[in-house]
């Protein structure tokens, strides 16, 4: 099963930048143990949310024809936390896109408060690099028909939301 750590995109500019949000709720099982008496969103899951935001931004550059995987996190600083009731806003700015991969600068905010910032490097992997396993990029990134997270500002009926 693939976990998606963003709820929706609120801004998406192909080849440039994207913003996604994640609502932190007590309905998420991991918050019941992290930490007892003071539930906070684990930093690793915030990193994953930022990576998904940036990875989708990079994937769109090639219309998802290449498999995008997280290669390394050369720089990441966590300044604060997110608790149930908070809305995390993940921002990703595409810094570099090449045939072999790319890099994004990312930030996570709760309102005006900076929660994390850093850089994430992604690699493009072909079937040989994936051990000969046939990979369908759209299923790899958007399993369970999650392509809808790309719909920015659309109502359930497909109409545009008033923002």
PADO-29079 format. One record per residue (C-alpha): residue in one letter; chain; x, y, z. Coordinates in pm, 1 decimal. Example, Ala and Ser with C-alpha at 12.3 -4.5 7.8 and 13.67 -1.06 7.14 Angstrom:
<atoms>
@r a | c A | X 1230.0 | Y -450.0 | Z 780.0
@r s | c A | X 1367.0 | Y -106.0 | Z 714.0
</atoms>
This chain:
<atoms>
@r x | c A | X 0.0 | Y 0.0 | Z 0.0
@r x | c A | X 126.0 | Y 346.8 | Z -83.3
@r x | c A | X 71.6 | Y 623.9 | Z 168.8
@r x | c A | X -3.4 | Y 970.7 | Z 41.8
@r x | c A | X 105.9 | Y 1244.1 | Z 286.1
@r x | c A | X -57.0 | Y 1535.8 | Z 107.9
@r x | c A | X -429.6 | Y 1604.0 | Z 96.6
@r x | c A | X -440.1 | Y 1827.9 | Z -210.5
@r x | c A | X -250.6 | Y 2080.2 | Z -416.0
@r x | c A | X -346.9 | Y 2443.5 | Z -373.4
@r x | c A | X -101.8 | Y 2570.3 | Z -635.4
@r x | c A | X 83.6 | Y 2395.6 | Z -916.7
@r x | c A | X 292.6 | Y 2568.3 | Z -1184.5
@r x | c A | X 450.6 | Y 2315.9 | Z -1422.4
@r x | c A | X 829.7 | Y 2326.4 | Z -1417.2
@r x | c A | X 839.1 | Y 2592.4 | Z -1145.2
@r x | c A | X 676.2 | Y 2538.3 | Z -805.2
@r x | c A | X 391.6 | Y 2375.5 | Z -616.7
@r x | c A | X 208.6 | Y 2404.6 | Z -285.2
@r x | c A | X 20.8 | Y 2122.6 | Z -119.2
@r x | c A | X -155.9 | Y 2095.2 | Z 213.3
@r x | c A | X -179.4 | Y 1823.1 | Z 474.3
@r x | c A | X -437.6 | Y 1846.7 | Z 751.0
@r x | c A | X -305.0 | Y 1686.6 | Z 1067.9
@r x | c A | X -579.5 | Y 1501.1 | Z 1256.1
@r x | c A | X -605.4 | Y 1265.8 | Z 1552.3
@r x | c A | X -763.5 | Y 1015.1 | Z 1313.5
@r x | c A | X -409.2 | Y 928.5 | Z 1202.0
@r x | c A | X -287.9 | Y 621.3 | Z 1392.0
@r x | c A | X 76.7 | Y 730.5 | Z 1415.8
@r x | c A | X -20.5 | Y 1032.0 | Z 1629.4
@r x | c A | X -149.0 | Y 812.3 | Z 1912.1
@r x | c A | X 204.8 | Y 692.2 | Z 1991.8
@r x | c A | X 410.2 | Y 992.4 | Z 1882.9
@r x | c A | X 424.1 | Y 1124.1 | Z 2155.5
@r x | c A | X 185.7 | Y 1009.4 | Z 2432.3
@r x | c A | X 30.2 | Y 1319.0 | Z 2588.0
@r x | c A | X 168.9 | Y 1549.3 | Z 2316.0
@r x | c A | X 85.8 | Y 1410.1 | Z 1971.6
@r x | c A | X 300.2 | Y 1559.5 | Z 1695.1
@r x | c A | X 339.3 | Y 1476.1 | Z 1328.1
@r x | c A | X 662.0 | Y 1273.2 | Z 1292.3
@r x | c A | X 935.2 | Y 1460.6 | Z 1110.0
@r x | c A | X 990.4 | Y 1165.6 | Z 877.0
@r x | c A | X 628.6 | Y 1190.9 | Z 757.6
@r x | c A | X 658.0 | Y 1565.9 | Z 705.0
@r x | c A | X 971.0 | Y 1495.7 | Z 499.5
@r x | c A | X 772.8 | Y 1241.8 | Z 297.1
@r x | c A | X 497.7 | Y 1499.3 | Z 235.0
@r x | c A | X 754.7 | Y 1750.3 | Z 111.0
@r x | c A | X 916.0 | Y 1478.4 | Z -103.3
@r x | c A | X 581.2 | Y 1383.6 | Z -256.8
@r x | c A | X 508.2 | Y 1747.5 | Z -336.4
@r x | c A | X 849.9 | Y 1793.6 | Z -499.5
@r x | c A | X 853.0 | Y 1452.5 | Z -666.2
@r x | c A | X 519.7 | Y 1513.1 | Z -836.0
@r x | c A | X 643.4 | Y 1856.2 | Z -947.6
@r x | c A | X 952.2 | Y 1694.5 | Z -1104.9
@r x | c A | X 751.7 | Y 1405.6 | Z -1249.8
@r x | c A | X 520.2 | Y 1645.2 | Z -1433.1
@r x | c A | X 820.7 | Y 1793.4 | Z -1619.4
@r x | c A | X 836.9 | Y 1471.4 | Z -1826.2
@r x | c A | X 461.0 | Y 1406.5 | Z -1810.7
@r x | c A | X 529.7 | Y 1119.9 | Z -1567.6
@r x | c A | X 711.0 | Y 917.5 | Z -1835.2
@r x | c A | X 1011.3 | Y 865.5 | Z -1601.7
@r x | c A | X 1011.0 | Y 699.7 | Z -1261.5
@r x | c A | X 1099.6 | Y 955.0 | Z -992.4
@r x | c A | X 1244.1 | Y 828.0 | Z -664.4
@r x | c A | X 1391.1 | Y 1009.2 | Z -366.7
@r x | c A | X 1769.5 | Y 978.2 | Z -393.6
@r x | c A | X 1895.2 | Y 1184.7 | Z -98.9
@r x | c A | X 1817.5 | Y 1466.2 | Z 138.1
@r x | c A | X 2135.3 | Y 1676.5 | Z 145.6
@r x | c A | X 1987.3 | Y 1941.6 | Z 373.0
@r x | c A | X 1681.8 | Y 1946.2 | Z 600.3
@r x | c A | X 1619.0 | Y 2148.2 | Z 914.6
@r x | c A | X 1314.8 | Y 2107.7 | Z 1139.0
@r x | c A | X 1234.8 | Y 2426.2 | Z 1327.3
@r x | c A | X 901.8 | Y 2341.7 | Z 1487.5
@r x | c A | X 624.2 | Y 2080.8 | Z 1499.1
@r x | c A | X 272.8 | Y 2019.0 | Z 1373.4
@r x | c A | X -4.9 | Y 1894.1 | Z 1601.2
@r x | c A | X -361.1 | Y 1771.9 | Z 1538.7
@r x | c A | X -571.9 | Y 2060.5 | Z 1412.0
@r x | c A | X -280.3 | Y 2215.7 | Z 1221.2
@r x | c A | X -269.2 | Y 2247.3 | Z 844.1
@r x | c A | X 76.8 | Y 2193.3 | Z 701.7
@r x | c A | X 153.2 | Y 2375.8 | Z 379.0
@r x | c A | X 429.9 | Y 2210.6 | Z 178.1
@r x | c A | X 605.8 | Y 2431.1 | Z -79.0
@r x | c A | X 842.0 | Y 2293.9 | Z -341.7
@r x | c A | X 1046.9 | Y 2493.7 | Z -590.3
@r x | c A | X 1210.8 | Y 2311.0 | Z -880.9
@r x | c A | X 1580.5 | Y 2402.1 | Z -882.1
@r x | c A | X 1713.7 | Y 2151.7 | Z -1135.6
@r x | c A | X 1559.5 | Y 1900.4 | Z -1377.6
@r x | c A | X 1784.3 | Y 1674.0 | Z -1584.4
@r x | c A | X 1748.6 | Y 1340.6 | Z -1762.6
@r x | c A | X 1903.2 | Y 1164.8 | Z -1462.3
@r x | c A | X 1690.3 | Y 1339.1 | Z -1196.1
@r x | c A | X 1641.7 | Y 1671.6 | Z -1028.4
@r x | c A | X 1640.9 | Y 1878.6 | Z -711.5
@r x | c A | X 1382.1 | Y 2082.8 | Z -525.3
@r x | c A | X 1393.7 | Y 2330.3 | Z -240.0
@r x | c A | X 1114.6 | Y 2260.1 | Z 7.0
@r x | c A | X 949.5 | Y 2424.0 | Z 303.9
@r x | c A | X 675.2 | Y 2326.5 | Z 545.7
@r x | c A | X 470.1 | Y 2591.3 | Z 726.2
@r x | c A | X 183.5 | Y 2596.1 | Z 972.8
@r x | c A | X 33.2 | Y 2934.2 | Z 900.2
@r x | c A | X 324.6 | Y 3178.3 | Z 903.9
@r x | c A | X 536.1 | Y 2952.6 | Z 1128.9
@r x | c A | X 823.6 | Y 2777.2 | Z 948.3
@r x | c A | X 825.0 | Y 2410.1 | Z 1046.5
@r x | c A | X 1096.3 | Y 2275.3 | Z 812.8
@r x | c A | X 1308.0 | Y 2366.9 | Z 513.8
@r x | c A | X 1568.0 | Y 2196.2 | Z 301.9
@r x | c A | X 1661.4 | Y 2034.8 | Z -27.5
@r x | c A | X 1562.7 | Y 1701.8 | Z -177.8
@r x | c A | X 1736.2 | Y 1526.9 | Z -468.2
@r x | c A | X 1546.7 | Y 1281.8 | Z -688.8
@r x | c A | X 1669.2 | Y 1025.7 | Z -941.1
@r x | c A | X 1501.5 | Y 891.6 | Z -1252.5
@r x | c A | X 1518.0 | Y 514.0 | Z -1262.2
@r x | c A | X 1465.1 | Y 297.4 | Z -1568.4
@r x | c A | X 1360.2 | Y -68.2 | Z -1560.4
@r x | c A | X 1724.5 | Y -182.8 | Z -1547.1
@r x | c A | X 1787.4 | Y 38.0 | Z -1243.9
@r x | c A | X 1472.4 | Y -105.8 | Z -1085.5
@r x | c A | X 1604.6 | Y -460.2 | Z -1115.8
@r x | c A | X 1421.2 | Y -532.5 | Z -1439.6
@r x | c A | X 1081.5 | Y -482.0 | Z -1276.7
@r x | c A | X 820.4 | Y -331.4 | Z -1511.3
@r x | c A | X 714.9 | Y 1.0 | Z -1358.3
@r x | c A | X 415.8 | Y 206.8 | Z -1465.5
@r x | c A | X 503.3 | Y 558.7 | Z -1347.2
@r x | c A | X 142.0 | Y 669.8 | Z -1309.2
@r x | c A | X 66.7 | Y 371.7 | Z -1086.1
@r x | c A | X 394.2 | Y 421.5 | Z -900.0
@r x | c A | X 314.9 | Y 781.9 | Z -809.4
@r x | c A | X -63.6 | Y 779.3 | Z -823.7
@r x | c A | X -180.0 | Y 438.1 | Z -709.1
@r x | c A | X -546.8 | Y 396.5 | Z -619.9
@r x | c A | X -656.2 | Y 666.1 | Z -868.8
@r x | c A | X -493.1 | Y 944.3 | Z -668.8
@r x | c A | X -425.6 | Y 1154.3 | Z -977.2
@r x | c A | X -703.5 | Y 1380.1 | Z -842.8
@r x | c A | X -457.3 | Y 1541.4 | Z -599.6
@r x | c A | X -335.4 | Y 1733.9 | Z -904.1
@r x | c A | X -673.8 | Y 1908.0 | Z -939.0
@r x | c A | X -608.7 | Y 2251.7 | Z -794.8
@r x | c A | X -911.9 | Y 2444.2 | Z -676.4
@r x | c A | X -1179.8 | Y 2220.7 | Z -828.9
@r x | c A | X -1508.8 | Y 2123.6 | Z -670.8
@r x | c A | X -1630.1 | Y 1763.0 | Z -664.5
@r x | c A | X -1839.1 | Y 1825.8 | Z -975.3
@r x | c A | X -1531.2 | Y 1956.1 | Z -1163.3
@r x | c A | X -1633.2 | Y 2320.9 | Z -1135.2
@r x | c A | X -1390.9 | Y 2585.4 | Z -1015.0
@r x | c A | X -1395.2 | Y 2671.5 | Z -644.8
@r x | c A | X -1424.4 | Y 3031.5 | Z -532.5
@r x | c A | X -1095.0 | Y 3111.7 | Z -362.0
</atoms>
